[in-house]
Structures are given as C-alpha cells and as structure tokens.
Amino acid sequence: MSVSNANSSELPRIAVVIPAAGASSRYLEAGALRHKLDEDLGGKPVLQRTIEVFTKFDSDQVTIAAIIVAGPHDDQAFAEFKDRYADRLTLLGARIIKGGKSHRWETVAAALAHVPDDCTYVAIHDAARPCVSFDILHHVFREAIAHEAAIPGIPLADTLKLTRIDENLASTTDTDRAASILGMETKPKPARVVESTVSRQSLYAAQTPQVFEKQLLKRAYAQLATMSEADRGAITDDASLVERLGITVVVVDGDSRNIKLTHPADIDIARAIMGLRATEGRATHKKF
C-alpha cells in the first residue's frame, strides 16, 4: 500500500472503507449459488480482487494508509466471514471489523470508528466493484483533496420513466406462472404505468469510491442521530449525507466498466473487463 514517493509521509493519507456486510439477497434471489463476494475472478474471490486494486495503486499525490473491511454484524456470520477471508486480507494489509446490522450506513459508521487518527481522507468503495480503474482513483482522490468531497459518476444513457401503480388497470404479463400451470384461479395484479418521462440531461449515475475529508464525513454521519428512521432508511450513498450539510460534492468522470455486481450475469461481464477466465472446480473461498 505504499507509494514510491520518498516523502510519502507528508502526503494526504487515505483510509479505504469497504462495506461488505450485505447478504447479497438480490444476487442470490436471481439464481446465484453463492454470495457475490465469494464468486471467482481468475482464481480469487471478488472481495480480494476489489481490495487488491487499492494495494496496487501507486501515486505521488496520496498514500493509501489503511484498508478497513466491514463484514457481517451477526456473530456467526462474522466468524464465517473471517474464516473465509482473514488470512488473505491480512496479508494485503486490510483490517476486518464487524459491520452494521441492517443498513449500509450502519456499516460505514462502524468502519469510521476504526479509521486511524493520522488519516485525513476516507474513501468508501463498494465491495462488489472489482473493476475500478487506477485512472478513476487518481481523479477522484485529486478532486477530493481540492474540494473536500468527490465522487465518480457517469451520464445516464437510458430514458427514465417515473411510474405509478394503477389499481384500476390489470397487467397482462405480471401473472403467477405456477398457478396458471396448475389451473388455479389467479387474481390479476395492478399494472404499473408511466406517470412521466424524466429528462436525463445532467443526470449522472453515482459510482464509488466516494472520497471525503475525514472530519467532514464524520460530521455528515453525526447527523444520523437526529434523522428519522424513514430518512435514515432512504440513504443510499455517502455523498447524500454530505450534501445534507450544504457541502458541494464534485463529480469526476467515472467509467461504465466500473460496474457493481448485482446479478449473476455481471460476473461474466467483470471477467471480460478484467481479462479473466472462469475457474472450474471448488468454490474460490475453499481453494486455499
């Protein structure tokens, strides 16, 4: 994790937080056989590949001083997580801690308590984004140092539709297939209809890592104590908390290849981006 610059001790020191406490529910519900962070990427699990990007990053502008991986909150799940990952992540210089119980923000908050005092910036990166490039890291670190808060993003390419449920209009496609095959009577479900078309001009899809001056991020997270449960549940990224302070968050050019693994098919896309082949045989986390 060291940089080549001889005066690296004088450079801004960045702590990288990797939230990895999620249950991978959507991924498993889509038919996957294992947690997405355990999936194989060229003989290594996704989580290891993600962390290696930061251990291999070399810069004369910043120092990656710490990597904090926040795993599951449940005692048994955390023990199993450490069994799978502790050896290899420790060799990479990462520290494993318990994450939050229910929400991503809880996991990040738990990790912030472990950020070393000598770190001046915090980069929060999705555990399931192993394809992030060094170029993105260079750009987002530079802008965060200049402006206190920076995130990568890409312009939205798809047309966006704001929709609503119409209880008076039945869908002809959203039916219970199993019931139909068995000849059972099914109640038509209401249709989802277009309310309006949202202009995609100036709309960006946020990516990670999201990078913030450490004390600013701590102030942003301190707001959680006074927020309603509904507002806390609506938090989907760290920049939104910083924005609530009235702080400007700078957006740098992201990359469409910096994908977040969400569905099983995304693994094949990640392998293609990284130039890796699928490995046959035992699950990756059982190979060592």
ABEGO torsion letter per residue (X at the ends): XBBABAAAAABBBBBBBBBAABAGAAAAAAGBABBAAABBBGGBBAAAAAAAAAAABBBAABBBABBBBBBBABAAAAAAAAAAAAAAAAAAGBBBBBBBAABAAAAAAAAAAABBAABABBBBBBAABAABBAAAAAAAAAAAAAAGBBBBBBBBABBBBBBBBBAABBBAABBBAAAAAAGBBBBBBBBBBBABBBBABGBBBBBOBBBBBAAAAAAAAAAAAABBAAAAAABABAAAAAAAAGBBBBBBBBBAABBBBABAAAAAAAAAAAGBBBBBEBBAAAAX
